[in-house]
Structures are given as structure tokens and as C-alpha cells.
Amino acid sequence: MTVVLLRHPDLGVPADAVPALRAAGAVYAAGVDPDQLGAKPAPDVEELLAEAREQSIVLFAARLDDARVVALRDAGSRVIGQSIKGAGLLAAVDVMDRLRSPGGCPWDEKQTHESLRQYLVEETYELLEAIEEGDRDALREELGDVLLQVIFHARVAAEHPTDPFDLDAVAGELVSKLVGRHPHVFADATAEHHEGRWEELKQAEKRRESIVDGVALGQPAAALAGKLGQRSGRAGIPSDLFPAGTDPAAQLFRLAASARRSGLDPEGELRAVAKRFAADVRAAEQAARADGVDPATLEADGWRVYWPSGISG
């Protein structure tokens, strides 16, 4: 008895399953197209087990939790998994196609690039938080949520009436970009040569007319100021040409831009300080409640008494 787990049938049959197929008296498929695999539809659990006791069989299956797979495994059957990288991504694309197709999910069917924007931002920040917290379980989940947004947008893009493109086109453009930006890996060039040509390569690739072309102006302000500081620094623009003035906005820009030029991430550094401040607020509130004081009644001196740094009036 052998179970061949196909995470995606388009990837073909694993090489180590071929001997089992040759020796099988019957080949069945559960959850995958039997015609595509030259198999017969799998019978129910009891009939499949009865036949497996009489002769060697192979079951192609899409899921490990299929009842027939579970029963065969419990009976001692060997499972041969599909190990090709990217198979899980193909399965995710199939799920999205099902959700967006007629008879799928009404909510998913009506989404557009514009309606999905808020979720892309939210999921990206949740991923960022998982990275900052060092939470591996959350990291895996949030990476999946961000990946969902990419797959979702690519599926929506494939339905455009005049300029459609799909996830394959997105991935193909990404591959071309990665190869083109790494000639020291994919061509005869040194890493040092590549490092000096990084911005030149991007300028040529994007056909940019300005050093600030391609800077995402919609990103958070501290990150934007930092990016502009970094990009302008690479072009040799001196810091005395940063926005002048004593107003808070101009001062914030100069701080963020200068920090990025110094190798610091102003957005990340500011977020870290903000999160520490939020933790201090919670600690002060907890300390006040422990004394029977409602934090909502605290005034300046009261906050100083309960502040975790020990400041008191």
C-alpha cells in the first residue's frame, strides 16, 4: 500500500513513487483529477482498505487529512510526499482562483485593488510587529497573510479587461529584476563592482529621470524622510540643503534623514521608542489600579508617581 501525496498535480509524480506505481495492482485518486493521473476515483475507506489487503495499491491524494489517507497510514501504508519547492504556493493560487470564480466566495469576488489596499497595509504592519517581537509562530502566519495579499492582487489583475497579468507575470518580472541586479551572481562580475553600480542598475532598469523616482511617497513620514535622506546622500546632496526652519516638521525631517544617512532606520527606531512608551503607560496604569486608583483620574503629578521610571513630584 502506498499513498502519493501531490501538493499540486501539475508538478507530476515524484520519482521515488515510480516503483510503487509499476508494482501497483490498482491506482486511485482522492481530491485530484483521476484522468490527469491515469487513475480511478478512490472508493470509500472500507472498500479501499479491503482492496489494499488483497493487492498493492497506490492512492494519489491532495491532503494528508483525507479520511482514506489517514486510514491507509494507520494500516501501515507508506506516504511519498511532493517535495518540489513552490508546490504550496501553487496550491494557494488554486484556492484563490476558486474563491474568485463563479460559485466561490461572494466577498472575495467583489474585491478590487482599491478595496484591498487597507488589508495590505494592515497585514504588512502585523508582519513587522511579528519580526520585532521575535515571534516565530506569528511570523509564519503573518508572512502567509502578506502572501495572500500578493496572490489576491495578482488574481484581480488577471481579470483586467484591457491589461491583464497574472502571478506568473509578476514572478517573471521579479526573476528578471533579481538576476539583472545581481550580475556578480548570474554573470561575470565581482561583488565590489556590483555594489558600486547598484543605483546605476536600478536607474537603468526603471528608466528613472530623477534620483527620487521610485521612492514610495505613501510610506510613513519618518520612513519617507529617511529614504529621501539616504537616496539624496548617495547622489552627493549635502545635508545643509535639507528643508530649513525651526518648525517641528522641518526638524523631524532633518532628524529622520540624518539618521538614515548614519545607518539607522528612523522608522524602526521611532517605533521602538513609541512601543516602550506605550509599555510604560500600561505599567503606570497597572500600578495605579494596584493602589485602588482609577488611571482615568490621574493628573500630571499622579502619572509621575506611578511612572515605572520612578519619577515623582
N, C-alpha and C positions, 0 to 999 in steps of 0.2 A: 504494500500500500504506500503510495506516495502522494503528497499534496504539493503542487507547484503554485506558490503564491505570486501572482502577477500584479504588481502595484500599478501597472499600466500595460494593457495588452499590446499596444503599438510597439513596445520595446522588444517584443519577441520572446522566445523561450530561452531561459538560462541554459548555458552549455552543459552544466552538471545535471540537468534534468533529461538530457537526450537519452542516456542509457535506460532510465526508468520508462521513458516513452516507448522505446523499442521493445522492452520486455512486457509492456502492459497488455492485458487481455481486453481492457476497455478504458476509454478516455472520456472523462466528463468535464463539464464546465459549470461553475456556480458563480453568478454575478458578473460574468463576462460573456461576450458573444461566442457561442459554441462553434458557429460556422467559421469564424475567423481563425479558430484554433484547430479545426478539423475534429471537433469533439461532439459529444451528445449532451443535451441538457441533463444536469445531475438530478437523480431521483431524490426522494426524501431520505432522511437519516437512516431509518431502519433498513430500507431496501439497499442503500449504498453500503452499509456495514455488512449486510448479508452477502452481497456480491464480493466485497473485499475479502471475506473469509474463504471464498471459493477460488478466487484468482487474483492476480496482481492488477491493480488499477491505478490510474493517475487522475487526480482531480485538479483542474485549473480553478483557482479561486481568486476573488478580488480582495477578500477581507479575512483576517485571521479569526474574527469573532463570528463568522458564518457557522451556523449550527453543525453543518456537515464537516467543516474543517475541524471544529472542536471535537466532534465525535471520533473522527479518524485519528487525530492526535492522541486522544485518550486511549485509543486502541493500539497505539504504538507506531503510527504512521510517521514517516519522515517528511519534514517540511523543507522545501527548497525555495528560498526567498529570492526575489528580484533585487539585485544589488546595484543596478546601474544608477549612477548619480543623476539626480534630477527627476527620478520617477515620481517622487512625491509631489513635485511641482506640477507635473503633467496631470496628476490626479486632482490637484486643486483647481487647475484650469478647467477640467471636465466638470467639476462641481459648479463653478461659476457659470459655465455655459448652460448647465441645466437650470440654474436659478434664473438666468436672464431669458431663457427660451419660453415659448408658449407653454402654459401649464406649470411653469416654475413658481417662483415667489413673487406675488404682486408688488411687494415693497421694492425688491431688487430690480424688477422690470422697469419701474418708473424713475429710477435714479439717473442723474446726469452728472457730467463733470462738475458742474456748478454746485449741485446739491451735495456732492460727496466731499467738497473742499473742507468742511468743518471736521469731518472724521479723519481726514489725512493729517490735519494739524493736531488733533487730539491724540491720535494714535502715536504720532511721532514724539510728542512730549511724554506720553506714557512710557515709550521705549527709552527715552532719555532718562527718565526717573529710575527705571529698572537698572540702567547702566550705572547711574550714580549711586544707587543703593547696593550694587553688587548682588542683586537677587537673581540667581541663575534661572529659577523656575519662571519668574516674571519676565526675564529677558527672552526666554524661548517663546513664551506666549505673545509678548509684545512684538517680537520680530515677525511672528505669524500674522498679527493684526496689521502691521505695516505692509507686509507682503500682500495681504488681502486687498489693500487699497491699490497697489500696483496692478494686480490681476484684474480688479474691478474696473479701473480706469481704462486698461487696455481692452477689456471686453466691450466697454461703452464705445471706445474709439473705433472698434471694428464695425460698429453699426452706423458710422457716419455716412450720410448719403453721397457725398462727393469726394471725401478724402479719408477713406477708411485705412486703418492699420491695426495690426493685432500684436499680441505679446511676442510672437516670433520676430516681428519687425523691430520691436523695442529692444529685444535681446540682441538681435543682429547689429543694431546701431551701437549698442553698448560694447559688444565684442570689438567692433571696428575702432571704437574710441580707445578701449583699453590697449589694444595692440598698437595703435598709432601713437599713443602717449608713452609707450614703453619700448622704444627701439633698442634699448640696451638688453632687453629680454628676447624680443622677437626678431631683431635684426643685428647687424654687426656694428654695435655702438657701445661705448663704455657708460657706466653709471654716472661718472662725473660729467661727461658730455651731455647726457640726458638731463641731469639736474639743472644745468645752466640753460637748457633750451625749453624748460617746462612751460613757461608763459608764452614763449615763441610758438611752441607746438599748439597750444590752445588757441592763440590768436589766429594762426593759420587755419586751424580746424574749424573755428567758428566764424571766420572772416570778419573779425571784430575791427571796428574803426576806432574804438576807444578802450583804454585800459580798464574802464569801469563797466564796459559792456559785459553782460552776463552776471553781474552782481545782483542777487535776488533782493530787490528793494522792499519786498514784503516781509522779510525776516525781522525778528525782534530788533528794536533800535540799538541796543548795546552790541549785538552781534553784527548788525549792519555797519555801525561806526567802526567796529574793529576790522571788518573785512575791507572797508574803504581805506582804513589806515594801512593795512597790510598791502593791498594792491597798489596804492599810491607810493608806498615806501619802496616797493620793488621797481617802480618806474623812476625813482630818484626825486620825488616831490618832497621838499623839506617840510618838517613839522610846523615851521612858522607860517605856513600857508593854510594850516587848519583854520576852520571858522573862528573868527576873533569874537571878543565880547566877554562880559562878565556874567551874562545871564546863565542860569543853571543849564539850559540846553546846550549852549556852546561849551561850557565847562565839561559836561558829561561826554560830549563828542570827543573833546581833546583827550580826556582820561581814557576812554574806550579805545580810541585809535592808537594812542601811545602804548597802551597795554599790549595790544595785538602786535605792534611792531617790536615789542620787547619779548615776544614769545608767549605771552599769557593769553588765555581765552577770556575776554571780558564778560561774555555772556555766562560762561560756566562759573567764573569767579564770583560774579554778582549773584547768581543763583545760589551758590554755596553759602554766601553771607546771608541772603534772604531766608534760606531754609534754617540756618542757625538762629536767626532772629525769631522765626515762627516757632521753633522749638523752645526758645526762651519764654515766649508769650504763653505757651501751653504750660510750661513748668511753673511760671508765676501764678497762673490761674489755678493750677492744682494745689499749690502751696496755700493760696488764699482760701480755697474751699476746705483744706485740711484744718484751717483755723476757724472755720464756720463763717467765713466772709464771702459774700457774693461778689465775684470779679466785676460784675456789671456796676457795682457801687464804688469801685476804686477810682481815686483821683491820682494826680501825679505822684504825691508823696507815698500813697499806698502802693502804687506799682513799684516804686523804688524799694520799698520794704520787702516785697516778695520776689523781686527780680533775682534770678539764680546767681548773678554775679555778686550778690550780697550788698549792692548799693543801698544805702539808707539815707533818709533825710535827717 
